[in-house]
Every structure is written in structure tokens, then in C-alpha cells.
């Protein structure tokens, strides 16, 4: 049985970077964001449900989902965001549980961006929060996704506050400094989780 570490953080906090650093240590990573992306590919049943639900055309010339347009809709219309979350989250939760059962490593990282916003994941043993200032988050997402900083602010405000996230954390990684600091902190936590897993299981 593996120790299950839920990795979360606000948009642009650096969750993907941290997950990749854990993966370099051979730690299995289960990513809810990647699952959500797969569920919105043209060959998925959920793709048809989504494109039929929204009144505006959401397809790019190659017939894939216009994710930028969808993002604008759901973060400007909270009811539409809720509808989409209610569609995808139960499927993602089930897939995460199935993937966890296959883990043979001492511990695994489960990346769940909205860990505090949805119903509790009762199979999570520890919560690891990647923390960053709001300014850093806005700058990173605006540059990465080439979107208006005002939209990034709307995304931020749709999530729980930084304080709420930190209050619910067992462990925290501060991602406002250099990459070397991030690498060192992940190595420290890798040792800690490996040791904790050996004691618990």
C-alpha cells in the first residue's frame, strides 16, 4: 500500500514543475489536469457533451476544442464552470482511484488543482501545497497561456484563497525563489515521504 500525497496549489503556482521534480526521483505521478485534458479530446464521449452544451461554437479549424474560448466562458460564467466541473470531476475521481490501486511504489503524487474546492478526496494521506504570491501567479499564467492578466485574476478568485490552502496543508513548497531552492525542497520531501511510507506501511 502506498502513501498518497495530494499535490495542489493555485493556478500558476508551479504544480507541474514540482510534479516533474518528484517524477525524476522515480515517484509515480497521477495528474487530474492531464485526465481533464484527455476527457476533452475529440474521441471522448465527454467532448460531444461539452460541445453540445455550450451555445457558442467551441471548435478550432482542426475540430479540437478551443480551450482558450472555453476558459473565458467558464470563468466569466460561474454556473457554466460548475456545470463543467460536475461533468468531469466524478470521472476524474474514479480514474484516480483506479490508478492508485496500480501503484507499487512507496508513495505517489496525485496532482489535484482543485483539491480544496471539490468534495474531499478521502484516500489522500497528506496534502502538499505549492505556494506562490498572487503577483507571481498572474505573471506566470499570463505569459504561459498568452491571456489577459484580468482573466488570470478571475481564475484566481474562483479558487480558494492562498490562506485557506495553507491552512489545510500538511506540507508546503514555496515557489517564489530560484529553481535550485525548489529542487532542494522536493529532495527533502522525497526523503520524508519515503521514510513516512516505510513507517506506516
Secondary structure by P-SEA (a helix, b strand, c coil): ccbbbbbbbcccccaaaaaaaaaaabbbbbbaaaaaaaaaccccaaaaaaaaaccccccccccccaaaaaaaaaaacaaaaaaaaaacaaaaaaaaaaaaaaccccbbbbbbcccccccccccccbbbbbcccaaaaaaaaaaaccccaaaaaaaaaacccaaaaaaaccccccccccaaaaaaaaaaaaaaaaaaaaaac
